[in-house]
Amino acid sequence: MLVVIAVVASLIVGDQRSSAADLPRFDVAARDALNAIASLLPPSDRIARGQRLYQSNCASCHGGSQGGNASDYPPRHNAVGHTWQHADCDLEQIVRNGPAPSEAGRFFAPGLQMPAFRDRLTDDEIGDVLAYIKTFWTDDQRAAQAATTARVC
């Protein structure tokens, strides 16, 4: 599968290096095409990609798969936190745009508001992060969250 992605990427992007030392520059269409291909990956590959994205964008504030308690601030995304109580569409909106102003004042202290990631992560990448976060939850939490998602989204 990775070979297919590499071949497609090379066809879309082409050789845009001006010298051997330069890194290839990806335009938005190429990134979107790669993300479309990535969305077709088996769940384990999406989770692995989500883990990498979570570690580089989320873990420094939200922690990992263990530890913490329900009142931690910023909230933990693991089984002791409350993330599993929210529908996918709500979680996607929060990651994409940051918390709504009414929620920001309620959940975050001044200077600690979660930034919007819409300019840093694609919708597929946000989905990958959520897929990874769901591995932190118990089976019952995943089932309850799926039911909430089906009802709300």
C-alpha positions in Angstrom: 0.0 0.0 0.0 2.8 2.4 0.8 4.4 1.8 -2.6 1.1 2.7 -4.2 0.9 6.0 -2.2 4.5 6.8 -3.1 3.9 6.2 -6.8 0.7 8.3 -6.8 2.5 11.0 -4.9 5.3 11.1 -7.4 2.9 11.3 -10.3 0.9 14.1 -8.7 3.7 16.1 -7.4 6.4 15.4 -10.0 10.0 16.4 -9.4 9.7 19.9 -8.0 13.1 20.1 -6.4 15.4 22.8 -7.6 18.4 21.0 -6.1 19.2 17.7 -4.5 19.2 19.4 -1.1 15.7 20.7 -1.4 12.7 18.8 -0.1 9.8 18.2 -2.5 7.1 20.9 -2.2 3.5 19.5 -2.1 0.6 21.7 -3.3 -2.8 21.5 -1.8 -4.2 19.2 -4.5 -1.4 16.7 -4.0 -1.9 16.7 -0.2 -5.7 16.2 -0.7 -5.1 13.3 -3.1 -2.7 11.7 -0.7 -5.2 12.1 2.1 -7.9 10.6 0.0 -5.7 7.6 -0.6 -4.8 7.4 3.1 -8.5 7.4 4.0 -8.7 4.0 2.2 -6.0 2.5 4.3 -6.9 -0.3 6.7 -7.9 0.9 10.2 -4.5 -0.1 11.7 -2.7 2.2 9.2 -5.1 5.1 10.0 -4.5 4.5 13.7 -0.7 4.5 13.2 -1.0 7.8 11.3 -3.3 9.1 14.0 -0.8 8.2 16.7 2.0 10.1 14.9 -0.3 13.2 14.4 -1.6 13.0 18.1 2.0 12.8 19.4 3.0 15.9 17.4 -0.1 18.0 17.9 -2.1 16.9 20.9 -0.2 14.9 23.5 1.8 17.8 25.0 -1.5 19.2 26.4 -3.9 16.3 26.5 -1.6 13.5 27.6 -1.4 9.9 26.6 -3.5 6.8 26.9 -2.9 6.4 30.6 -3.2 8.5 33.7 -5.0 11.6 34.8 -8.5 12.1 36.0 -11.8 13.4 34.7 -11.2 16.9 36.0 -7.8 17.4 34.3 -7.3 20.5 32.4 -7.0 20.4 29.4 -9.1 17.3 29.4 -7.6 13.8 28.9 -8.7 11.9 25.9 -8.2 8.5 27.5 -10.8 6.4 29.3 -10.7 8.6 32.5 -11.5 11.7 30.5 -14.8 12.8 28.9 -14.0 12.9 25.2 -15.8 9.6 24.6 -19.1 11.4 25.7 -19.0 13.6 22.6 -20.1 12.8 19.0 -17.6 12.6 16.2 -19.0 15.6 14.5 -18.6 17.7 17.6 -15.0 16.5 18.2 -14.1 17.2 14.6 -15.5 20.7 14.9 -13.6 21.4 18.1 -10.3 20.1 16.5 -10.9 22.0 13.2 -12.1 25.3 14.6 -11.2 25.3 18.3 -13.9 25.2 21.0 -16.9 27.4 20.6 -16.6 30.8 22.4 -19.1 29.7 25.0 -17.3 26.5 25.7 -13.8 28.1 25.6 -14.6 30.3 28.7 -16.2 27.3 30.5 -13.4 24.8 29.9 -10.2 26.8 29.3 -8.4 29.5 31.3 -7.2 32.6 29.6 -4.1 31.9 27.5 -4.7 28.1 27.5 -7.4 28.0 24.8 -7.1 25.1 22.3 -6.1 26.5 18.9 -7.9 25.7 15.7 -6.2 23.0 13.6 -8.0 23.7 10.3 -4.8 25.1 8.8 -2.6 22.3 10.1 -4.7 19.1 9.7 -6.9 17.9 6.9 -10.3 16.4 7.6 -8.8 12.9 7.0 -6.0 13.6 9.4 -8.5 14.8 12.1 -10.3 11.5 11.5 -7.1 9.6 11.9 -6.4 11.4 15.3 -9.9 10.5 16.5 -9.4 6.9 15.4 -6.3 6.8 17.5 -7.9 8.5 20.5 -10.7 5.9 20.4 -8.1 3.2 21.1 -7.7 4.7 24.6 -11.3 4.0 25.5 -13.0 0.8 26.8 -15.3 -1.2 24.6 -18.3 0.2 26.4 -17.1 3.8 26.0 -16.6 3.2 22.2 -20.1 1.7 21.9 -21.7 4.6 23.8 -19.7 7.1 21.7 -20.8 5.4 18.5 -24.4 5.6 19.6 -24.0 9.3 20.4 -22.5 9.9 17.0 -25.3 8.1 15.3 -27.9 10.1 17.2 -26.2 13.6 16.9 -24.4 13.6 13.6 
